[in-house]
Amino acid sequence: MDRNKSNVAESLELLLESLIRMTGKTNEHVSSLHSRILILENRLAEYENEWKQSCDGCPARMPQLPLKEQGFLFRL
């Protein structure tokens, strides 16, 4: 019976290690996605500022992109 408990303990330990590795990889992917979103938001803000500075007599607001969903860019 002790051998069976040992095998179960080893299996649980391996499962836990695997889950920890998977969580770490997921966190890396989320971090990468978050940094890409920040870059995109910064570029969009720069474009909007350039558009406002270069456009005399243009409408007060920048043309909106045809996005069907609000909150396309979100914060994690």
Backbone hydrogen bonds, N-H to C=O, Kabsch-Sander energy under -0.5 kcal/mol:
donor,donor_aa,acceptor,acceptor_aa,energy
5,K,1,M,-2.0
6,S,2,D,-2.1
7,N,3,R,-2.2
8,V,4,N,-2.3
9,A,5,K,-2.6
10,E,6,S,-2.5
11,S,7,N,-2.5
12,L,8,V,-2.6
13,E,9,A,-2.3
14,L,10,E,-2.6
15,L,11,S,-2.4
16,L,12,L,-2.6
17,E,13,E,-2.4
18,S,14,L,-2.3
19,L,15,L,-2.5
20,I,16,L,-2.3
21,R,17,E,-2.2
22,M,18,S,-2.4
23,T,19,L,-2.4
24,G,20,I,-2.1
25,K,21,R,-2.2
26,T,22,M,-2.4
27,N,23,T,-2.5
28,E,24,G,-1.9
29,H,25,K,-2.1
30,V,26,T,-2.5
31,S,27,N,-2.4
32,S,28,E,-2.3
33,L,29,H,-2.6
34,H,30,V,-2.7
35,S,31,S,-2.2
36,R,32,S,-2.0
37,I,33,L,-2.2
38,L,34,H,-2.2
39,I,35,S,-2.1
40,L,36,R,-2.4
41,E,37,I,-2.7
42,N,38,L,-2.4
43,R,39,I,-2.5
44,L,40,L,-2.3
45,A,41,E,-2.2
46,E,42,N,-2.4
47,Y,43,R,-2.5
48,E,44,L,-2.3
49,N,45,A,-2.3
50,E,46,E,-2.6
51,W,47,Y,-2.6
52,K,48,E,-2.3
53,Q,49,N,-2.1
54,S,50,E,-2.2
55,C,51,W,-1.0
56,D,54,S,-0.7
67,L,65,L,-2.5
74,F,72,F,-0.6
